[in-house]
Amino acid sequence: MSLTIVADVCTGCSACEPECPNDAISEKKNLFVIDPELCTECEGHYDTPQCVAVCPIDDCIIPLAA
């Protein structure tokens, strides 16, 4: 499973980027995106996804729809 950042909600604050242990988060056009090939929802590193934990906007980072 992977997470995604809702572009319409993201403020570009960058709080999430340094928290990702897999370097799955990057900046594109002043917004942040999650590479679904790299995102593991922090499994094996943390109990909860760290990007969600530090994001100041509710429901900005959500599970990627299948």
Distance bins in CASP14 RR format, pairs under 12 A and 6 or more apart:
PFRMAT RR
TARGET T0000
AUTHOR 0000-0000-0000
RMODE 2
METHOD distances of the structure
MODEL  1
1 34 0 0 0 0 0 1 0 0 0 0 0
1 36 0 0 0 0 1 0 0 0 0 0 0
1 39 0 0 0 0 1 0 0 0 0 0 0
1 40 0 0 0 0 1 0 0 0 0 0 0
1 41 1 0 1 0 0 0 0 0 0 0 0
1 42 0 0 0 0 0 1 0 0 0 0 0
1 43 0 0 0 0 1 0 0 0 0 0 0
1 49 0 0 0 0 1 0 0 0 0 0 0
1 62 0 0 0 0 0 1 0 0 0 0 0
1 63 1 0 0 1 0 0 0 0 0 0 0
1 64 1 0 0 1 0 0 0 0 0 0 0
1 65 0 0 0 0 0 1 0 0 0 0 0
1 66 0 0 0 0 1 0 0 0 0 0 0
2 20 0 0 0 0 0 1 0 0 0 0 0
2 22 0 0 0 0 0 1 0 0 0 0 0
2 24 0 0 0 0 1 0 0 0 0 0 0
2 25 0 0 0 0 0 1 0 0 0 0 0
2 33 0 0 0 0 0 1 0 0 0 0 0
2 34 1 0 0 1 0 0 0 0 0 0 0
2 35 0 0 0 0 1 0 0 0 0 0 0
2 36 1 1 0 0 0 0 0 0 0 0 0
2 37 0 0 0 0 1 0 0 0 0 0 0
2 38 0 0 0 0 1 0 0 0 0 0 0
2 39 1 0 1 0 0 0 0 0 0 0 0
2 40 1 0 0 1 0 0 0 0 0 0 0
2 41 1 0 0 1 0 0 0 0 0 0 0
2 42 0 0 0 0 0 1 0 0 0 0 0
2 43 0 0 0 0 0 1 0 0 0 0 0
2 49 0 0 0 0 0 1 0 0 0 0 0
2 51 0 0 0 0 0 1 0 0 0 0 0
2 61 0 0 0 0 0 1 0 0 0 0 0
2 62 0 0 0 0 0 1 0 0 0 0 0
2 63 1 0 0 1 0 0 0 0 0 0 0
2 64 1 0 1 0 0 0 0 0 0 0 0
2 65 0 0 0 0 0 1 0 0 0 0 0
2 66 0 0 0 0 1 0 0 0 0 0 0
3 16 0 0 0 0 1 0 0 0 0 0 0
3 19 0 0 0 0 0 1 0 0 0 0 0
3 20 0 0 0 0 1 0 0 0 0 0 0
3 22 0 0 0 0 0 1 0 0 0 0 0
3 24 0 0 0 0 1 0 0 0 0 0 0
3 25 0 0 0 0 1 0 0 0 0 0 0
3 32 0 0 0 0 0 1 0 0 0 0 0
3 33 0 0 0 0 0 1 0 0 0 0 0
3 34 1 0 1 0 0 0 0 0 0 0 0
3 35 0 0 0 0 0 1 0 0 0 0 0
3 36 0 0 0 0 1 0 0 0 0 0 0
3 38 0 0 0 0 0 1 0 0 0 0 0
3 39 1 0 1 0 0 0 0 0 0 0 0
3 40 0 0 0 0 1 0 0 0 0 0 0
3 41 1 0 1 0 0 0 0 0 0 0 0
3 42 0 0 0 0 1 0 0 0 0 0 0
3 43 0 0 0 0 0 1 0 0 0 0 0
3 48 0 0 0 0 0 1 0 0 0 0 0
3 49 1 0 0 1 0 0 0 0 0 0 0
3 50 0 0 0 0 0 1 0 0 0 0 0
3 51 1 0 0 1 0 0 0 0 0 0 0
3 52 1 0 0 1 0 0 0 0 0 0 0
3 53 0 0 0 0 0 1 0 0 0 0 0
3 55 0 0 0 0 0 1 0 0 0 0 0
3 59 0 0 0 0 0 1 0 0 0 0 0
3 60 0 0 0 0 0 1 0 0 0 0 0
3 61 1 0 1 0 0 0 0 0 0 0 0
3 62 1 0 0 1 0 0 0 0 0 0 0
3 63 1 0 0 1 0 0 0 0 0 0 0
3 64 1 0 0 1 0 0 0 0 0 0 0
3 65 0 0 0 0 0 1 0 0 0 0 0
4 10 0 0 0 0 0 1 0 0 0 0 0
4 16 0 0 0 0 0 1 0 0 0 0 0
4 24 0 0 0 0 0 1 0 0 0 0 0
4 25 0 0 0 0 0 1 0 0 0 0 0
4 31 0 0 0 0 0 1 0 0 0 0 0
4 32 0 0 0 0 0 1 0 0 0 0 0
4 33 1 0 0 1 0 0 0 0 0 0 0
4 34 1 0 1 0 0 0 0 0 0 0 0
4 35 0 0 0 0 0 1 0 0 0 0 0
4 36 1 0 0 1 0 0 0 0 0 0 0
4 39 0 0 0 0 1 0 0 0 0 0 0
4 41 0 0 0 0 0 1 0 0 0 0 0
4 49 0 0 0 0 0 1 0 0 0 0 0
4 51 0 0 0 0 0 1 0 0 0 0 0
4 52 0 0 0 0 0 1 0 0 0 0 0
4 59 0 0 0 0 0 1 0 0 0 0 0
4 60 0 0 0 0 1 0 0 0 0 0 0
4 61 1 0 0 1 0 0 0 0 0 0 0
4 62 1 0 0 1 0 0 0 0 0 0 0
4 63 1 0 0 1 0 0 0 0 0 0 0
4 64 1 0 1 0 0 0 0 0 0 0 0
4 65 1 0 0 1 0 0 0 0 0 0 0
4 66 0 0 0 0 0 1 0 0 0 0 0
5 11 0 0 0 0 0 1 0 0 0 0 0
5 12 0 0 0 0 1 0 0 0 0 0 0
5 13 0 0 0 0 0 1 0 0 0 0 0
5 14 0 0 0 0 0 1 0 0 0 0 0
5 15 0 0 0 0 0 1 0 0 0 0 0
5 16 1 0 0 1 0 0 0 0 0 0 0
5 17 0 0 0 0 0 1 0 0 0 0 0
5 20 0 0 0 0 0 1 0 0 0 0 0
5 24 0 0 0 0 0 1 0 0 0 0 0
5 25 1 0 0 1 0 0 0 0 0 0 0
5 26 0 0 0 0 0 1 0 0 0 0 0
5 27 0 0 0 0 0 1 0 0 0 0 0
5 28 0 0 0 0 0 1 0 0 0 0 0
5 31 1 0 0 1 0 0 0 0 0 0 0
5 32 1 0 1 0 0 0 0 0 0 0 0
5 33 1 0 1 0 0 0 0 0 0 0 0
5 34 1 0 1 0 0 0 0 0 0 0 0
5 35 0 0 0 0 0 1 0 0 0 0 0
5 36 0 0 0 0 0 1 0 0 0 0 0
5 39 0 0 0 0 0 1 0 0 0 0 0
5 49 0 0 0 0 0 1 0 0 0 0 0
5 51 0 0 0 0 1 0 0 0 0 0 0
5 52 0 0 0 0 0 1 0 0 0 0 0
5 55 0 0 0 0 1 0 0 0 0 0 0
5 57 0 0 0 0 1 0 0 0 0 0 0
5 59 0 0 0 0 0 1 0 0 0 0 0
5 60 1 0 0 1 0 0 0 0 0 0 0
5 61 1 0 1 0 0 0 0 0 0 0 0
5 62 0 0 0 0 1 0 0 0 0 0 0
5 63 0 0 0 0 0 1 0 0 0 0 0
5 64 0 0 0 0 1 0 0 0 0 0 0
6 12 0 0 0 0 0 1 0 0 0 0 0
6 31 0 0 0 0 1 0 0 0 0 0 0
6 32 0 0 0 0 0 1 0 0 0 0 0
6 33 0 0 0 0 0 1 0 0 0 0 0
6 34 0 0 0 0 0 1 0 0 0 0 0
6 52 0 0 0 0 0 1 0 0 0 0 0
6 55 0 0 0 0 0 1 0 0 0 0 0
6 57 0 0 0 0 1 0 0 0 0 0 0
6 58 0 0 0 0 0 1 0 0 0 0 0
6 59 1 0 0 1 0 0 0 0 0 0 0
6 60 1 0 1 0 0 0 0 0 0 0 0
6 61 1 0 0 1 0 0 0 0 0 0 0
6 62 1 0 0 1 0 0 0 0 0 0 0
6 63 0 0 0 0 0 1 0 0 0 0 0
6 64 0 0 0 0 0 1 0 0 0 0 0
6 65 0 0 0 0 0 1 0 0 0 0 0
7 28 0 0 0 0 1 0 0 0 0 0 0
7 29 0 0 0 0 1 0 0 0 0 0 0
7 30 0 0 0 0 0 1 0 0 0 0 0
7 31 1 0 1 0 0 0 0 0 0 0 0
7 32 0 0 0 0 1 0 0 0 0 0 0
7 33 1 0 0 1 0 0 0 0 0 0 0
7 34 0 0 0 0 0 1 0 0 0 0 0
7 57 0 0 0 0 0 1 0 0 0 0 0
7 60 0 0 0 0 1 0 0 0 0 0 0
7 61 0 0 0 0 0 1 0 0 0 0 0
7 62 0 0 0 0 0 1 0 0 0 0 0
8 31 0 0 0 0 1 0 0 0 0 0 0
8 57 0 0 0 0 0 1 0 0 0 0 0
8 59 0 0 0 0 0 1 0 0 0 0 0
8 60 0 0 0 0 1 0 0 0 0 0 0
8 62 0 0 0 0 0 1 0 0 0 0 0
9 31 0 0 0 0 1 0 0 0 0 0 0
9 32 0 0 0 0 0 1 0 0 0 0 0
9 55 0 0 0 0 1 0 0 0 0 0 0
9 56 0 0 0 0 0 1 0 0 0 0 0
9 57 1 0 1 0 0 0 0 0 0 0 0
9 58 0 0 0 0 1 0 0 0 0 0 0
9 59 1 0 0 1 0 0 0 0 0 0 0
9 60 1 0 1 0 0 0 0 0 0 0 0
9 61 0 0 0 0 1 0 0 0 0 0 0
9 62 0 0 0 0 1 0 0 0 0 0 0
10 16 0 0 0 0 1 0 0 0 0 0 0
10 17 0 0 0 0 0 1 0 0 0 0 0
10 25 0 0 0 0 0 1 0 0 0 0 0
10 27 0 0 0 0 0 1 0 0 0 0 0
10 28 0 0 0 0 0 1 0 0 0 0 0
10 29 0 0 0 0 0 1 0 0 0 0 0
10 30 0 0 0 0 1 0 0 0 0 0 0
10 31 1 0 1 0 0 0 0 0 0 0 0
10 32 1 0 1 0 0 0 0 0 0 0 0
10 33 0 0 0 0 1 0 0 0 0 0 0
10 34 0 0 0 0 0 1 0 0 0 0 0
10 51 0 0 0 0 0 1 0 0 0 0 0
10 55 0 0 0 0 1 0 0 0 0 0 0
10 56 0 0 0 0 0 1 0 0 0 0 0
10 57 1 0 0 1 0 0 0 0 0 0 0
10 59 0 0 0 0 0 1 0 0 0 0 0
10 60 1 0 1 0 0 0 0 0 0 0 0
10 61 0 0 0 0 1 0 0 0 0 0 0
10 62 0 0 0 0 0 1 0 0 0 0 0
11 30 0 0 0 0 1 0 0 0 0 0 0
11 31 0 0 0 0 1 0 0 0 0 0 0
11 32 0 0 0 0 1 0 0 0 0 0 0
11 55 0 0 0 0 1 0 0 0 0 0 0
11 56 1 0 0 1 0 0 0 0 0 0 0
11 57 1 0 0 1 0 0 0 0 0 0 0
11 60 0 0 0 0 1 0 0 0 0 0 0
12 25 0 0 0 0 0 1 0 0 0 0 0
12 26 0 0 0 0 0 1 0 0 0 0 0
12 27 1 0 0 1 0 0 0 0 0 0 0
12 28 0 0 0 0 0 1 0 0 0 0 0
12 29 0 0 0 0 0 1 0 0 0 0 0
12 30 1 0 0 1 0 0 0 0 0 0 0
12 31 1 0 1 0 0 0 0 0 0 0 0
12 32 1 0 1 0 0 0 0 0 0 0 0
12 33 0 0 0 0 0 1 0 0 0 0 0
12 55 0 0 0 0 0 1 0 0 0 0 0
12 56 0 0 0 0 0 1 0 0 0 0 0
12 57 0 0 0 0 1 0 0 0 0 0 0
12 60 0 0 0 0 1 0 0 0 0 0 0
12 61 0 0 0 0 0 1 0 0 0 0 0
13 19 0 0 0 0 0 1 0 0 0 0 0
13 25 0 0 0 0 0 1 0 0 0 0 0
13 27 0 0 0 0 0 1 0 0 0 0 0
13 30 0 0 0 0 0 1 0 0 0 0 0
13 31 0 0 0 0 0 1 0 0 0 0 0
13 32 0 0 0 0 1 0 0 0 0 0 0
13 51 0 0 0 0 0 1 0 0 0 0 0
13 54 0 0 0 0 1 0 0 0 0 0 0
13 55 0 0 0 0 1 0 0 0 0 0 0
13 56 1 0 0 1 0 0 0 0 0 0 0
13 57 0 0 0 0 1 0 0 0 0 0 0
13 60 0 0 0 0 1 0 0 0 0 0 0
13 61 0 0 0 0 0 1 0 0 0 0 0
14 20 0 0 0 0 0 1 0 0 0 0 0
14 25 0 0 0 0 1 0 0 0 0 0 0
14 26 0 0 0 0 0 1 0 0 0 0 0
14 27 1 0 0 1 0 0 0 0 0 0 0
14 30 0 0 0 0 1 0 0 0 0 0 0
14 31 0 0 0 0 0 1 0 0 0 0 0
14 32 1 0 0 1 0 0 0 0 0 0 0
14 51 0 0 0 0 0 1 0 0 0 0 0
14 54 0 0 0 0 0 1 0 0 0 0 0
14 55 0 0 0 0 0 1 0 0 0 0 0
14 56 0 0 0 0 0 1 0 0 0 0 0
15 25 0 0 0 0 0 1 0 0 0 0 0
15 32 0 0 0 0 1 0 0 0 0 0 0
15 50 0 0 0 0 1 0 0 0 0 0 0
15 51 0 0 0 0 1 0 0 0 0 0 0
15 52 0 0 0 0 0 1 0 0 0 0 0
15 53 0 0 0 0 1 0 0 0 0 0 0
15 54 1 0 1 0 0 0 0 0 0 0 0
15 55 1 0 0 1 0 0 0 0 0 0 0
15 56 1 0 0 1 0 0 0 0 0 0 0
15 57 0 0 0 0 1 0 0 0 0 0 0
15 60 0 0 0 0 0 1 0 0 0 0 0
15 61 0 0 0 0 0 1 0 0 0 0 0
16 23 0 0 0 0 0 1 0 0 0 0 0
16 24 0 0 0 0 1 0 0 0 0 0 0
16 25 1 0 1 0 0 0 0 0 0 0 0
16 26 0 0 0 0 0 1 0 0 0 0 0
16 27 0 0 0 0 0 1 0 0 0 0 0
16 31 0 0 0 0 0 1 0 0 0 0 0
16 32 1 0 0 1 0 0 0 0 0 0 0
16 33 0 0 0 0 0 1 0 0 0 0 0
16 34 0 0 0 0 1 0 0 0 0 0 0
16 39 0 0 0 0 0 1 0 0 0 0 0
16 42 0 0 0 0 0 1 0 0 0 0 0
16 49 0 0 0 0 1 0 0 0 0 0 0
16 50 1 0 0 1 0 0 0 0 0 0 0
16 51 1 1 0 0 0 0 0 0 0 0 0
16 52 0 0 0 0 1 0 0 0 0 0 0
16 53 0 0 0 0 1 0 0 0 0 0 0
16 54 1 0 0 1 0 0 0 0 0 0 0
16 55 1 0 1 0 0 0 0 0 0 0 0
16 56 0 0 0 0 1 0 0 0 0 0 0
16 57 0 0 0 0 0 1 0 0 0 0 0
16 60 0 0 0 0 1 0 0 0 0 0 0
16 61 1 0 0 1 0 0 0 0 0 0 0
17 23 0 0 0 0 1 0 0 0 0 0 0
17 24 0 0 0 0 1 0 0 0 0 0 0
17 25 1 0 1 0 0 0 0 0 0 0 0
17 26 1 0 0 1 0 0 0 0 0 0 0
17 27 1 0 0 1 0 0 0 0 0 0 0
17 28 0 0 0 0 0 1 0 0 0 0 0
17 31 0 0 0 0 0 1 0 0 0 0 0
17 32 1 0 0 1 0 0 0 0 0 0 0
17 33 0 0 0 0 0 1 0 0 0 0 0
17 34 0 0 0 0 1 0 0 0 0 0 0
17 35 0 0 0 0 0 1 0 0 0 0 0
17 50 0 0 0 0 0 1 0 0 0 0 0
17 51 0 0 0 0 1 0 0 0 0 0 0
17 54 0 0 0 0 1 0 0 0 0 0 0
17 55 0 0 0 0 0 1 0 0 0 0 0
17 61 0 0 0 0 0 1 0 0 0 0 0
18 25 0 0 0 0 1 0 0 0 0 0 0
18 26 0 0 0 0 0 1 0 0 0 0 0
18 27 0 0 0 0 0 1 0 0 0 0 0
18 32 0 0 0 0 0 1 0 0 0 0 0
18 50 0 0 0 0 1 0 0 0 0 0 0
18 51 0 0 0 0 1 0 0 0 0 0 0
18 54 0 0 0 0 1 0 0 0 0 0 0
19 25 0 0 0 0 1 0 0 0 0 0 0
19 32 0 0 0 0 0 1 0 0 0 0 0
19 34 0 0 0 0 0 1 0 0 0 0 0
19 42 0 0 0 0 1 0 0 0 0 0 0
19 45 0 0 0 0 0 1 0 0 0 0 0
19 46 0 0 0 0 1 0 0 0 0 0 0
19 48 0 0 0 0 0 1 0 0 0 0 0
19 49 0 0 0 0 1 0 0 0 0 0 0
19 50 1 1 0 0 0 0 0 0 0 0 0
19 51 1 0 1 0 0 0 0 0 0 0 0
19 52 0 0 0 0 1 0 0 0 0 0 0
19 53 1 0 0 1 0 0 0 0 0 0 0
19 54 1 0 1 0 0 0 0 0 0 0 0
19 55 0 0 0 0 1 0 0 0 0 0 0
19 61 0 0 0 0 0 1 0 0 0 0 0
20 26 0 0 0 0 1 0 0 0 0 0 0
20 32 0 0 0 0 1 0 0 0 0 0 0
20 33 0 0 0 0 0 1 0 0 0 0 0
20 34 1 0 0 1 0 0 0 0 0 0 0
20 35 0 0 0 0 1 0 0 0 0 0 0
20 38 0 0 0 0 1 0 0 0 0 0 0
20 39 1 0 0 1 0 0 0 0 0 0 0
20 40 0 0 0 0 1 0 0 0 0 0 0
20 41 0 0 0 0 0 1 0 0 0 0 0
20 42 1 0 0 1 0 0 0 0 0 0 0
20 45 0 0 0 0 1 0 0 0 0 0 0
20 46 0 0 0 0 0 1 0 0 0 0 0
20 49 0 0 0 0 1 0 0 0 0 0 0
20 50 1 0 0 1 0 0 0 0 0 0 0
20 51 1 0 1 0 0 0 0 0 0 0 0
20 52 0 0 0 0 0 1 0 0 0 0 0
20 53 0 0 0 0 0 1 0 0 0 0 0
20 54 0 0 0 0 0 1 0 0 0 0 0
20 55 0 0 0 0 0 1 0 0 0 0 0
20 61 0 0 0 0 0 1 0 0 0 0 0
21 38 0 0 0 0 1 0 0 0 0 0 0
21 39 0 0 0 0 0 1 0 0 0 0 0
21 40 0 0 0 0 1 0 0 0 0 0 0
21 41 0 0 0 0 0 1 0 0 0 0 0
21 42 1 0 0 1 0 0 0 0 0 0 0
21 43 0 0 0 0 1 0 0 0 0 0 0
21 44 0 0 0 0 1 0 0 0 0 0 0
21 45 1 0 1 0 0 0 0 0 0 0 0
21 46 1 0 0 1 0 0 0 0 0 0 0
21 49 0 0 0 0 0 1 0 0 0 0 0
21 50 1 0 0 1 0 0 0 0 0 0 0
21 51 0 0 0 0 0 1 0 0 0 0 0
22 34 0 0 0 0 1 0 0 0 0 0 0
22 35 0 0 0 0 1 0 0 0 0 0 0
22 36 0 0 0 0 0 1 0 0 0 0 0
22 37 0 0 0 0 1 0 0 0 0 0 0
22 38 1 0 1 0 0 0 0 0 0 0 0
22 39 1 0 0 1 0 0 0 0 0 0 0
22 40 1 0 1 0 0 0 0 0 0 0 0
22 41 0 0 0 0 1 0 0 0 0 0 0
22 42 1 0 0 1 0 0 0 0 0 0 0
22 43 0 0 0 0 1 0 0 0 0 0 0
22 44 0 0 0 0 0 1 0 0 0 0 0
22 45 1 0 0 1 0 0 0 0 0 0 0
22 46 0 0 0 0 0 1 0 0 0 0 0
22 49 0 0 0 0 0 1 0 0 0 0 0
22 50 0 0 0 0 0 1 0 0 0 0 0
22 51 0 0 0 0 0 1 0 0 0 0 0
23 34 0 0 0 0 0 1 0 0 0 0 0
23 35 0 0 0 0 1 0 0 0 0 0 0
23 37 0 0 0 0 0 1 0 0 0 0 0
23 38 1 0 0 1 0 0 0 0 0 0 0
23 39 0 0 0 0 0 1 0 0 0 0 0
23 40 0 0 0 0 0 1 0 0 0 0 0
23 45 0 0 0 0 0 1 0 0 0 0 0
23 51 0 0 0 0 0 1 0 0 0 0 0
24 32 0 0 0 0 0 1 0 0 0 0 0
24 33 0 0 0 0 1 0 0 0 0 0 0
24 34 1 0 1 0 0 0 0 0 0 0 0
24 35 1 0 1 0 0 0 0 0 0 0 0
24 36 0 0 0 0 1 0 0 0 0 0 0
24 37 1 0 0 1 0 0 0 0 0 0 0
24 38 1 1 0 0 0 0 0 0 0 0 0
24 39 1 0 1 0 0 0 0 0 0 0 0
24 40 1 0 0 1 0 0 0 0 0 0 0
24 41 0 0 0 0 1 0 0 0 0 0 0
24 42 0 0 0 0 1 0 0 0 0 0 0
24 45 0 0 0 0 0 1 0 0 0 0 0
24 49 0 0 0 0 0 1 0 0 0 0 0
24 50 0 0 0 0 0 1 0 0 0 0 0
24 51 0 0 0 0 1 0 0 0 0 0 0
24 61 0 0 0 0 0 1 0 0 0 0 0
24 64 0 0 0 0 0 1 0 0 0 0 0
25 31 0 0 0 0 0 1 0 0 0 0 0
25 32 1 0 1 0 0 0 0 0 0 0 0
25 33 1 0 0 1 0 0 0 0 0 0 0
25 34 1 0 1 0 0 0 0 0 0 0 0
25 35 1 0 0 1 0 0 0 0 0 0 0
25 36 0 0 0 0 0 1 0 0 0 0 0
25 38 0 0 0 0 1 0 0 0 0 0 0
25 39 0 0 0 0 1 0 0 0 0 0 0
25 42 0 0 0 0 0 1 0 0 0 0 0
25 49 0 0 0 0 0 1 0 0 0 0 0
25 50 0 0 0 0 1 0 0 0 0 0 0
25 51 1 0 0 1 0 0 0 0 0 0 0
25 52 0 0 0 0 0 1 0 0 0 0 0
25 54 0 0 0 0 0 1 0 0 0 0 0
25 55 0 0 0 0 0 1 0 0 0 0 0
25 61 0 0 0 0 1 0 0 0 0 0 0
26 32 1 0 0 1 0 0 0 0 0 0 0
26 33 1 0 0 1 0 0 0 0 0 0 0
26 34 0 0 0 0 1 0 0 0 0 0 0
26 35 1 0 0 1 0 0 0 0 0 0 0
26 38 0 0 0 0 1 0 0 0 0 0 0
26 39 0 0 0 0 0 1 0 0 0 0 0
26 51 0 0 0 0 0 1 0 0 0 0 0
27 33 1 0 0 1 0 0 0 0 0 0 0
27 34 0 0 0 0 0 1 0 0 0 0 0
28 34 0 0 0 0 0 1 0 0 0 0 0
28 35 0 0 0 0 0 1 0 0 0 0 0
31 57 0 0 0 0 0 1 0 0 0 0 0
31 60 0 0 0 0 0 1 0 0 0 0 0
32 51 0 0 0 0 1 0 0 0 0 0 0
32 54 0 0 0 0 0 1 0 0 0 0 0
32 55 0 0 0 0 1 0 0 0 0 0 0
32 57 0 0 0 0 0 1 0 0 0 0 0
32 60 0 0 0 0 1 0 0 0 0 0 0
32 61 0 0 0 0 1 0 0 0 0 0 0
33 39 0 0 0 0 0 1 0 0 0 0 0
33 51 0 0 0 0 0 1 0 0 0 0 0
33 61 0 0 0 0 0 1 0 0 0 0 0
33 64 0 0 0 0 0 1 0 0 0 0 0
34 40 0 0 0 0 0 1 0 0 0 0 0
34 41 0 0 0 0 1 0 0 0 0 0 0
34 42 0 0 0 0 0 1 0 0 0 0 0
34 49 0 0 0 0 1 0 0 0 0 0 0
34 50 0 0 0 0 0 1 0 0 0 0 0
34 51 1 0 0 1 0 0 0 0 0 0 0
34 52 0 0 0 0 0 1 0 0 0 0 0
34 55 0 0 0 0 0 1 0 0 0 0 0
34 60 0 0 0 0 0 1 0 0 0 0 0
34 61 1 0 0 1 0 0 0 0 0 0 0
34 62 0 0 0 0 0 1 0 0 0 0 0
34 63 0 0 0 0 0 1 0 0 0 0 0
34 64 1 0 0 1 0 0 0 0 0 0 0
35 64 0 0 0 0 0 1 0 0 0 0 0
36 63 0 0 0 0 0 1 0 0 0 0 0
36 64 1 0 1 0 0 0 0 0 0 0 0
36 65 0 0 0 0 0 1 0 0 0 0 0
36 66 0 0 0 0 0 1 0 0 0 0 0
37 64 0 0 0 0 0 1 0 0 0 0 0
38 51 0 0 0 0 0 1 0 0 0 0 0
39 45 0 0 0 0 0 1 0 0 0 0 0
39 49 0 0 0 0 1 0 0 0 0 0 0
39 50 0 0 0 0 0 1 0 0 0 0 0
39 51 0 0 0 0 1 0 0 0 0 0 0
39 52 0 0 0 0 0 1 0 0 0 0 0
39 61 0 0 0 0 1 0 0 0 0 0 0
39 62 0 0 0 0 0 1 0 0 0 0 0
39 63 0 0 0 0 0 1 0 0 0 0 0
39 64 1 0 0 1 0 0 0 0 0 0 0
40 46 0 0 0 0 0 1 0 0 0 0 0
40 49 0 0 0 0 1 0 0 0 0 0 0
40 50 0 0 0 0 0 1 0 0 0 0 0
40 51 0 0 0 0 0 1 0 0 0 0 0
41 47 0 0 0 0 0 1 0 0 0 0 0
41 48 0 0 0 0 1 0 0 0 0 0 0
41 49 1 0 1 0 0 0 0 0 0 0 0
41 50 0 0 0 0 1 0 0 0 0 0 0
41 51 0 0 0 0 1 0 0 0 0 0 0
41 52 0 0 0 0 1 0 0 0 0 0 0
41 53 0 0 0 0 0 1 0 0 0 0 0
41 61 0 0 0 0 1 0 0 0 0 0 0
41 62 0 0 0 0 0 1 0 0 0 0 0
41 63 0 0 0 0 1 0 0 0 0 0 0
41 64 0 0 0 0 1 0 0 0 0 0 0
42 48 1 0 0 1 0 0 0 0 0 0 0
42 49 1 0 1 0 0 0 0 0 0 0 0
42 50 1 0 1 0 0 0 0 0 0 0 0
42 51 0 0 0 0 1 0 0 0 0 0 0
42 52 0 0 0 0 1 0 0 0 0 0 0
42 53 0 0 0 0 1 0 0 0 0 0 0
42 54 0 0 0 0 0 1 0 0 0 0 0
42 61 0 0 0 0 0 1 0 0 0 0 0
43 49 0 0 0 0 1 0 0 0 0 0 0
43 50 0 0 0 0 0 1 0 0 0 0 0
44 50 0 0 0 0 0 1 0 0 0 0 0
45 51 0 0 0 0 0 1 0 0 0 0 0
46 52 0 0 0 0 0 1 0 0 0 0 0
46 53 0 0 0 0 1 0 0 0 0 0 0
46 54 0 0 0 0 0 1 0 0 0 0 0
47 53 0 0 0 0 1 0 0 0 0 0 0
48 54 0 0 0 0 0 1 0 0 0 0 0
48 55 0 0 0 0 0 1 0 0 0 0 0
48 61 0 0 0 0 0 1 0 0 0 0 0
49 55 0 0 0 0 1 0 0 0 0 0 0
49 60 0 0 0 0 0 1 0 0 0 0 0
49 61 1 0 0 1 0 0 0 0 0 0 0
49 62 0 0 0 0 0 1 0 0 0 0 0
49 63 0 0 0 0 1 0 0 0 0 0 0
49 64 0 0 0 0 0 1 0 0 0 0 0
50 61 0 0 0 0 0 1 0 0 0 0 0
51 57 0 0 0 0 0 1 0 0 0 0 0
51 60 0 0 0 0 1 0 0 0 0 0 0
51 61 1 0 1 0 0 0 0 0 0 0 0
51 62 0 0 0 0 0 1 0 0 0 0 0
52 58 0 0 0 0 1 0 0 0 0 0 0
52 59 0 0 0 0 1 0 0 0 0 0 0
52 60 0 0 0 0 1 0 0 0 0 0 0
52 61 1 0 1 0 0 0 0 0 0 0 0
52 62 0 0 0 0 1 0 0 0 0 0 0
52 63 0 0 0 0 1 0 0 0 0 0 0
53 61 0 0 0 0 1 0 0 0 0 0 0
54 60 0 0 0 0 0 1 0 0 0 0 0
54 61 0 0 0 0 1 0 0 0 0 0 0
55 61 1 0 1 0 0 0 0 0 0 0 0
55 62 0 0 0 0 0 1 0 0 0 0 0
END
